[in-house]
Amino acid sequence: VQLQASGGGLVQAGGSMRLSCAASGDTFNRNTMGWFRQAPGKEREFVATIAWDGIAYYGDSVRGRFTASRDNAKNTMYLQMNNLKPEETAVYYCAVGYGLGLRVSASDYMYWGQGTLVTVSS
């Protein structure tokens, strides 16, 4: 199983960016998927989780600015990030969770991508 996160890069504060996460090696149409991020020197932080039916839940700091979506036919998940802030500079990871329910803990995820770096300049 492989998860390939892409779409990271450099963006100015207030800008937008869309991340993608493509899964291969198995199908996860029914599994919850999630986004986490880790800034230098900080712990991994929950960003968003999305169930197989598209229902999503977000971390407090991103709610209203980030939108998670998925295309089950393509085994791909997305994260649209708007109004980005410099403190959101981090490596963003996608993951596949155990089972169906929305999950906010990293320990509830069984497969992880390699991460994609998002740098937000001030």
Residue pairs with C-beta under 8 A, 6 or more apart in sequence:
1 23
1 24
1 25
1 26
1 96
1 111
2 23
2 24
2 25
2 113
3 21
3 22
3 23
3 94
3 95
3 96
3 111
3 112
3 113
3 114
4 21
4 22
4 23
4 24
4 113
4 114
5 19
5 20
5 21
5 92
5 93
5 94
5 113
5 114
5 115
5 116
6 19
6 20
6 21
6 22
6 116
7 17
7 18
7 19
7 20
7 116
8 17
8 19
8 91
8 92
8 116
8 117
8 118
8 119
9 17
9 117
9 118
9 119
10 119
10 121
11 17
11 84
11 118
11 119
11 120
11 121
12 120
12 121
13 84
13 85
13 86
13 120
13 121
13 122
14 83
14 84
15 83
15 84
15 120
16 80
16 81
16 82
16 83
16 84
17 81
17 84
17 118
18 78
18 79
18 80
18 81
19 35
19 78
19 79
19 81
19 92
19 94
19 116
19 118
20 76
20 77
20 78
21 33
21 35
21 76
21 77
21 78
21 79
21 94
21 113
22 74
22 75
22 76
23 75
23 76
23 77
23 96
23 111
24 75
27 75
28 75
28 96
29 52
29 72
29 75
30 52
30 100
31 52
31 96
31 97
31 98
31 99
31 100
32 49
32 50
32 51
32 52
32 96
32 97
32 98
32 99
32 100
32 101
32 102
32 103
32 108
33 49
33 50
33 70
33 77
33 94
33 95
33 96
33 97
34 46
34 47
34 48
34 49
34 50
34 94
34 95
34 97
34 103
34 104
34 109
35 47
35 48
35 49
35 68
35 77
35 79
35 92
35 93
35 94
35 95
36 44
36 45
36 46
36 47
36 92
36 93
36 95
36 106
37 44
37 45
37 47
37 88
37 90
37 91
37 92
37 93
37 118
38 44
38 45
38 90
38 91
38 93
38 115
39 45
39 87
39 89
39 90
39 91
40 90
42 90
44 93
44 106
45 59
45 90
46 59
46 104
46 105
46 106
47 58
47 59
47 62
47 66
47 79
47 92
48 56
48 57
48 58
48 59
48 62
48 66
48 68
48 79
49 56
49 57
49 68
49 97
49 102
49 103
49 104
50 56
50 57
50 68
50 69
50 70
50 77
50 102
51 100
51 101
51 102
52 70
52 72
52 100
54 69
54 70
55 102
56 67
56 68
56 69
56 102
57 102
57 104
58 64
58 66
58 68
59 104
62 81
62 88
65 81
65 82
65 83
65 84
66 79
66 80
66 81
66 82
67 79
67 80
67 82
68 77
68 78
68 79
68 80
69 77
69 78
69 80
70 76
70 77
70 78
71 77
71 78
77 94
79 92
79 94
81 88
81 118
84 118
84 120
85 120
86 120
86 121
86 122
87 120
88 118
88 120
89 118
89 119
89 120
90 117
90 118
91 115
91 116
91 117
91 118
92 115
92 116
92 117
92 118
93 112
93 113
93 114
93 115
94 112
94 113
95 106
95 109
95 110
95 111
95 112
95 113
96 109
96 110
96 111
97 103
97 108
97 109
97 110
98 108
98 109
98 110
103 109
